[in-house]
Every structure is written in C-alpha cells, then in structure tokens.
Amino acid sequence: MTKVMTPNEIVEAGERIYAESFRDLYEGQYDGQFLAIDVASAEVYLGEFPEDALGKAESANPAGSFYLVKIGAAGTFTVGYVGEHERDVAWPLQPAA
C-alpha cells in the first residue's frame, strides 16, 4: 500500500528531489518550461506549459503525487491580492481616460 502524503510532505520531497537530482540538468537549458516530479518514483516530466508536464505525469501514473517546478524561476506561479479598499474598483479594469 502506498503512503498518502500531506501537501507539505509532497513539497518537501519535490524540492529535495529537484535540488539533488535535476536542477543542474535542467536550469539554463530549459528555463521557463515546467517539470512535474513524481515524488514517489522521482520520475520527471518536462513540458512547455504546466498542463503539458502534469498531463504527461498523470498519464504515466494516474495515482501519483506530483510537484511542479517552473525551471529557472523563484516560483511556479505568481499570486496577487486585491484588498478590501479596492472593492469599489470597476472590473475589468479599464485604462484611465
């Protein structure tokens, strides 16, 4: 039976696997592309977009737990926040007249 991993365990395993085995192989050559790491097997799947890498990984192991890396970047995705004071802003934002 395969151990169910918590999200934190997946992140820790994925970061360790990437740093120890794949960072030097992929950074510089594939910057901006995505690498899905199967944290149980340490198999990796490269894709131009996140969906490509994860699609390949899920096809190979539908029950896998994957860690996604944007190669050469500090983070895979950027998160924004709109505060309470901005609630009256008209959406979608329009250029000032």
Buried (B, 14 or more C-beta within 10 A) or exposed (E): EEEEBEEEEBEBBBBBBBEEEBBEEBBEEBEEBBBBBBBBEBBBBBBEEBEBBBBBBBEEBEEBBBBBBBBBEEEEEEEEEEEEEEEEEEEEEEEEE
